[in-house]
Amino acid sequence: MNNTFGTRVTLTLFGESHGPEIGCVIDGLRPGLKVDEDWIAHRLALRRPSGPIATARVEPDPFRIVSGVYQGRTTGTPICILIPNTQAKSGDYVNLANTPRPGHADYTGAVKYHGYNDPRGGGHFSGRLTAPLVAAGAIFLAALAERGVRIGTHLARCAGVADRPFGNPDADLAALRQAAFPVLDPAAGEAMKAAILEAAAAGDSRGGVLETAVIGLPAGLGAPWFDTVEGLLSHALFSIPAVKGVEFGDGFALAELRGSEASDPFRLEAGKIVTERNHNGGVNGGLTNGMPLVFRTVVKPTPSIALPQRTVDLSAGREAEIQIHGRHDPCIAPRAAAVQDSLTALVLLDLLECG
């Protein structure tokens, strides 16, 4: 089992949803990078559940940086961040020990680890582990900002409601850094929230599409074949719980276009090579071309719902029915935006450090 991602800049996740603490180890960062704990707390707040559209399990996430930072700067040695779990209610999972929840890793995890896995709240598979990921991501985002690279993610679609597309990248990414709900059009955000509440009232859930834009990347970042920018990002993005699809630029819509429509002609702008449009999402041949890097992920509806679902009783060896109780998000997509930013930052910072 490998819980570490990255080549030069690496991130290791550890802990379980209902264990005493969760955390991460960051290695490979250059010494002297600024580490702002207020910025880390802000990023964790963007991931934290808020209001009736999110789970009632609200962890305050009082993180501790226990190594690798001195007087607000990285030392060049491994950084360890610890976050306590204070709001776990393991009793909610007692009746699920032998009846795996559809759509979760209860069954597959038990098979892989021969029944020795911690099943409470999903254990090591839980989205709870995205908290240390986001804490680390705050450090990565700040390091990229020092290089002029900025990242932002919005909820492009949810429950039949579409947010407006990216327009002015500078203004849009600045707005998303402060947005409590990750949309560019506040009216669309309110409509999404209403649709999520409607599904929750019916005991159901919703999914969504997250769209990320990255500006300030140099041309030529990445490699052909097995270490393409799309390949490395997809590897990381599919680690986000509930992500079931990734597309770059126009993605699957490119299949409906002719070559004359899908290509992005080059031109000169103030002596710089740019493209007239960005159907390919800022990537050619697996390498960045200097235009905004744009991609989307599909986040499936939360599988923990209050409606009856069919499953199997593992101890009795028969089919069964369960109804899940406890605290669950009726839509995980809004909170996943901060996670997507963080993993994007890890991949791009690692690529930049690797040259």
For each residue, the residues with C-beta under 8 A, 3 or more apart:
1:
2:
3: 12 13 14
4: 10 11 12
5: 10 11 235 236 239 346
6: 9 10 11 28 346 347 350
7: 10 350 354
8: 28 350 353 354
9: 6 26 27 28 29 140 346 349 350 353
10: 4 5 6 7 26 27 28 350
11: 4 5 6 24 25 26 133 136 346
12: 3 4 24 25 27
13: 3 22 23 24 129 132 133
14: 3 22 23 24 25
15: 19 21 22 23 85 124 129 132
16: 19 22 118 120 121 123 124 126
17: 22 85 88 118 120 121 122 123 124 126 128 129
18: 85 88 90 93 118 120 121 123
19: 15 16 22 85 118
20: 84 85
21: 15 82 83 84 85
22: 13 14 15 16 17 19 82 83 85 128 129 131 132
23: 13 14 15 80 81 82 83 132
24: 11 12 13 14 80 81 132 133 135 136
25: 11 12 14 78 79 80 81
26: 9 10 11 29 68 78 79 81 136 139
27: 9 10 12 78 79
28: 6 8 9 10 350 353
29: 9 26 33 68 74 76 79 139 143
30: 33 74 76 353
31: 73 74 75 76
32: 73 74 76
33: 29 30 73 74 139 142 143 146
34: 72 73 142 146
35: 40 65 69 72 73 74 79 139 142
36: 39 40 72 138 142
37: 40 41 63 65
38: 41 42
39: 36 42 43 138 142
40: 35 36 37 43 44 63 135 138 139
41: 37 38 44 45 61 63
42: 38 39 45 46 138
43: 39 40 46 47 134 135 137 138 141 338 341 342
44: 40 41 47 48 61 63 131 134 135 138
45: 41 42 48
46: 42 43 134 180 182 335 337 338
47: 43 44 130 131 134 335 338 339
48: 44 45 58 59 61 335
49: 54 55 56 57 58 329 335
50: 53 54 58 180
51: 54
52: 197 200
53: 50 193 196 197 200 329 330 331 334
54: 49 50 51 329 330 334 335
55: 49 58 327 328 329
56: 49 327
57: 49 87 88 89 327
58: 48 49 50 55 87
59: 48 83 85 86 87 128 131
60: 86
61: 41 44 48 83 131 135
62: 83 84
63: 37 40 41 44 81 82 83 132 135
64: 81 82 83
65: 35 37 68 69 79 80 81
66: 80 81 82
67: 77 78 79 80
68: 26 29 65 74 75 76 77 78 79 80
69: 35 65 72 73 74 75 79
70: 73 75
71:
72: 34 35 36 69
73: 31 32 33 34 35 69 70
74: 29 30 31 32 33 35 68 69 79 139
75: 31 68 69 70
76: 29 30 31 32 68
77: 67 68
78: 25 26 27 67 68
79: 25 26 27 29 35 65 67 68 69 74 136 139
80: 23 24 25 65 66 67 68
81: 23 24 25 26 63 64 65 66 132 135 136
82: 21 22 23 63 64 66
83: 21 22 23 59 61 62 63 64 131 132 135
84: 20 21 62
85: 15 17 18 19 20 21 22 59 88 128
86: 59 60
87: 57 58 59
88: 17 18 57 85 120 121
89: 57 92 326 327
90: 18 93 94 120 121
91: 94
92: 89 121 325 326 327
93: 18 90 96 97 119 120 121 326
94: 90 91 97
95: 99 322
96: 93 99 100 101 106 119 322 324
97: 93 94 119
98: 313 314 315 316
99: 95 96 311 312 313 314 320 322
100: 96 104 106 107 110 311 312 314
101: 96 104 106 303 304 309 311 322 324
102: 303 309 310 311
103: 300 303 304
104: 100 101 107 122 125 303 304
105: 108 109 122 125
106: 96 100 101 109 110 119 122
107: 100 104 110 111 314
108: 105 111 112
109: 105 106 112 113 117 119 123 124 125
110: 100 106 107 113 114 115 117 119 314
111: 107 108 114
112: 108 109 117
113: 109 110 116 117
114: 110 111
115: 110
116: 113
117: 109 110 112 113 123 124
118: 16 17 18 19 123 124
119: 93 96 97 106 109 110 122 123
120: 16 17 18 88 90 93 123
121: 16 17 18 88 90 92 93 126 128
122: 17 104 105 106 119 125 126 127 128
123: 16 17 18 109 117 118 119 120 126
124: 15 16 17 109 117 118 129
125: 104 105 109 122 241
126: 16 17 121 122 123 129 241
127: 122 130 241 242 332
128: 17 22 59 85 121 122 131
129: 13 15 17 22 124 126 132 133
130: 47 127 133 134 240 241 336 339 342
131: 22 44 47 59 61 83 128 134 135
132: 13 15 22 23 24 63 81 83 129 135 136
133: 11 13 24 129 130 136 137 339 342 343
134: 43 44 46 47 130 131 137 138 338 339 342
135: 24 40 43 44 61 63 81 83 131 132 138 139
136: 11 24 26 79 81 132 133 139 140 342 346
137: 43 133 134 140 141 338 339 341 342 343 345 346
138: 36 39 40 42 43 44 134 135 141 142 342
139: 26 29 33 35 40 74 79 135 136 142 143
140: 9 136 137 143 144 342 345 346 349
141: 43 137 138 144 145 151 341 342 345
142: 33 34 35 36 39 138 139 145 146
143: 29 33 139 140 146 147 345 349
144: 140 141 147 149 150 151 216 345 348 349 352
145: 141 142 148 149 150
146: 33 34 142 143
147: 143 144 216 352
148: 145 216
149: 144 145 214 215 216 217 348 352
150: 144 145 173 214 215 216
151: 141 144 173 212 213 214 341 344 345 348
152: 172 173 176 177 212 213 341
153: 176 182 210 211 212 213 337 338 340 341 344
154: 163 166 172 176 179 182 183 184 210 211 337
155: 158 163 181 182 183 189 192 208 209 210 333 334 337
156: 162 163 165 208 209 210 211 296
157: 160 161 162 163 208 209
158: 155 161 192 195 196 206 207 208 209 331 333 334
159: 192 195 196 199 206 208 331
160: 157 195
161: 157 158 188 191 192 195
162: 156 157 188
163: 154 155 156 157 183 184 185 188 189 192
164: 167 184 185 188
165: 156 184 211
166: 154 169 172 184 211 213 292 294
167: 164 171 172 184
168: 171 172
169: 166 172 173 213 215 292
170: 173 174 215
171: 167 168 174 175
172: 152 154 166 167 168 169 175 176 184 213
173: 150 151 152 169 170 176 177 213 215
174: 170 171 177 178
175: 171 172 178 179 184
176: 152 153 154 172 173 179 182 184 337
177: 152 173 174
178: 174 175
179: 154 175 176 182 183
180: 46 50
181: 155 189 192 193 334
182: 46 153 154 155 176 179 210 334 337 338
183: 154 155 163 179 186 188 189 192
184: 154 163 164 165 166 167 172 175 176 188
185: 163 164 188 189
186: 183 189 190
187: 190 191
188: 161 162 163 164 183 184 185 191 192
189: 155 163 181 183 185 186 192 193
190: 186 187 193 194
191: 161 187 188 194 195
192: 155 158 159 161 163 181 183 188 189 195 196 208 334
193: 53 181 189 190 196 197
194: 190 191 197 198
195: 158 159 160 161 191 192 198 199 206
196: 53 158 159 192 193 199 200 206 330 331
197: 52 53 193 194 200 201 330
198: 194 195 201 202
199: 159 195 196 202 204 205 206 330 331
200: 52 53 196 197 203 204 205 330
201: 197 198
202: 198 199 307
203: 200 305 306 307
204: 199 200 301 305 306 307 330
205: 199 200 301 302 303 304 305 328 329 330 331
206: 158 159 195 196 199 301 302 330 331 333
207: 158 242 298 299 300 301 302 331 333
208: 155 156 157 158 159 192 299 331 333 334
209: 155 156 157 158 296 297 298 299 333
210: 153 154 155 156 182 296 297 299 333 336 337 340
211: 153 154 156 165 166 294 295 296
212: 151 152 153 293 294 295 296 297 340 341 344
213: 151 152 153 166 169 172 173 292 293 294
214: 149 150 151 217 282 292 293 294 344 348
215: 149 150 169 170 173 292 293
216: 144 147 148 149 150
217: 149 214 221 282 288 290 293 348
218: 221 288 290
219: 273 287 288 289 290
220: 287 288
221: 217 218 229 287 288 348 351 352
222: 227 228 229 232 283 286 287 288 351
223: 226 227 228 286 287
224: 227 228 285 286 287
225: 228 286
226: 223 231
227: 222 223 224 231 232 286
228: 222 223 224 225 231 232 283 285 286 287
229: 221 222 232 233 283 286 287 288 293 351
230: 233 234 246 248 283 286 295
231: 226 227 228 234 235 286
232: 222 227 228 229 235 236 347 350 351
233: 229 230 236 237 246 295 343 344 347
234: 230 231 237 238 246
235: 5 231 232 238 239
236: 5 232 233 239 343 344 346 347
237: 233 234 240 243 246 295 297 340 343 344
238: 234 235 243 246
239: 5 235 236 243 343
240: 130 237 243 297 299 336 339 340 343
241: 125 126 127 130 332
242: 127 207 299 300 302 332 333 336
243: 237 238 239 240 246 297 298 299 300 336
244: 298 299 300
245: 297 298
246: 230 233 234 237 238 243 295 296 297 298
247: 250 251 252 295 296
248: 230 251 280 281 283 294 295
249: 254 278 279 280 281 282 283 294 295
250: 247 253 254 257 262 279 280 281
251: 247 248 254 281 295 296
252: 247 255
253: 250 256 257
254: 249 250 251 257 262 279
255: 252
256: 253
257: 250 253 254 261 262 279
258: 261 262
259: 262 263
260: 263
261: 257 258 279
262: 250 254 257 258 259 279 280
263: 259 260 279 280
264: 275 276 277 278 279 280 284 289 291
265: 275 276 277
266: 273 274 275 276
267: 273 274 275 276
268: 271 272 273 274
269: 272 274
270:
271: 268
272: 268 269 290
273: 219 266 267 268 290
274: 266 267 268 269 290 291
275: 264 265 266 267 278 289 291
276: 264 265 266 267
277: 264 265
278: 249 264 275 281 282 291 292 294
279: 249 250 254 257 261 262 263 264
280: 248 249 250 262 263 264 283 284 289
281: 248 249 250 251 278 292 293 294 295
282: 214 217 249 278 288 289 290 291 292 293 294
283: 222 228 229 230 248 249 280 286 287 288 289 293
284: 264 280 287 289
285: 224 228
286: 222 223 224 225 227 228 229 230 231 283
287: 219 220 221 222 223 224 228 229 283 284
288: 217 218 219 220 221 222 229 282 283 293
289: 219 264 275 280 282 283 284
290: 217 218 219 272 273 274 282
291: 264 274 275 278 282
292: 166 169 213 214 215 278 281 282
293: 212 213 214 215 217 229 281 282 283 288
294: 166 211 212 213 214 248 249 278 281 282
295: 211 212 230 233 237 246 247 248 249 251 281
296: 156 209 210 211 212 246 247 251
297: 209 210 212 237 240 243 245 246 340
298: 207 209 243 244 245 246
299: 207 208 209 210 240 242 243 244 332 333 336
300: 103 207 242 243 244 303
301: 204 205 206 207 305 331
302: 205 206 207 242 305 328 329 330 331 332
303: 101 102 103 104 205 300
304: 101 103 104 205 324 326 328
305: 203 204 205 301 302 309 324 328
306: 203 204 323 324 325
307: 202 203 204 323
308: 321 322 323
309: 101 102 305 321 322 323 324
310: 102 319 320 321
311: 99 100 101 102 319 320 321 322
312: 99 100 317 318 319 320
313: 98 99 316 317 318 319 320
314: 98 99 100 107 110 317
315: 98
316: 98 313 320
317: 312 313 314
318: 312 313
319: 310 311 312 313
320: 99 310 311 312 313 316
321: 308 309 310 311
322: 95 96 99 101 308 309 311
323: 306 307 308 309
324: 96 101 304 305 306 309 328
325: 92 306
326: 89 92 93 304
327: 55 56 57 89 92
328: 55 205 302 304 305 324
329: 49 53 54 55 205 302 332 335
330: 53 54 196 197 199 200 204 205 206 302
331: 53 158 159 196 199 205 206 207 208 301 302 334
332: 127 241 242 299 302 329 335 336
333: 155 158 206 207 208 209 210 242 299 336 337
334: 53 54 155 158 181 182 192 208 331 337
335: 46 47 48 49 54 329 332 338 339
336: 130 210 240 242 243 299 332 333 339 340
337: 46 153 154 155 176 182 210 333 334 340 341
338: 43 46 47 134 137 153 182 335 341 342
339: 47 130 133 134 137 240 335 336 342 343
340: 153 210 212 237 240 297 336 337 343 344
341: 43 137 141 151 152 153 212 337 338 344 345
342: 43 130 133 134 136 137 138 140 141 338 339 345 346
343: 133 137 233 236 237 239 240 339 340 346 347
344: 151 153 212 214 233 236 237 340 341 347 348
345: 137 140 141 143 144 151 341 342 348 349
346: 5 6 9 11 136 137 140 236 342 343 349 350
347: 6 232 233 236 343 344 350 351
348: 144 149 151 214 217 221 344 345 351 352
349: 9 140 143 144 345 346 352 353
350: 6 7 8 9 10 28 232 346 347 353 354
351: 221 222 229 232 347 348 354
352: 144 147 149 221 348 349 355
353: 8 9 28 30 349 350
354: 7 8 350 351
355: 352
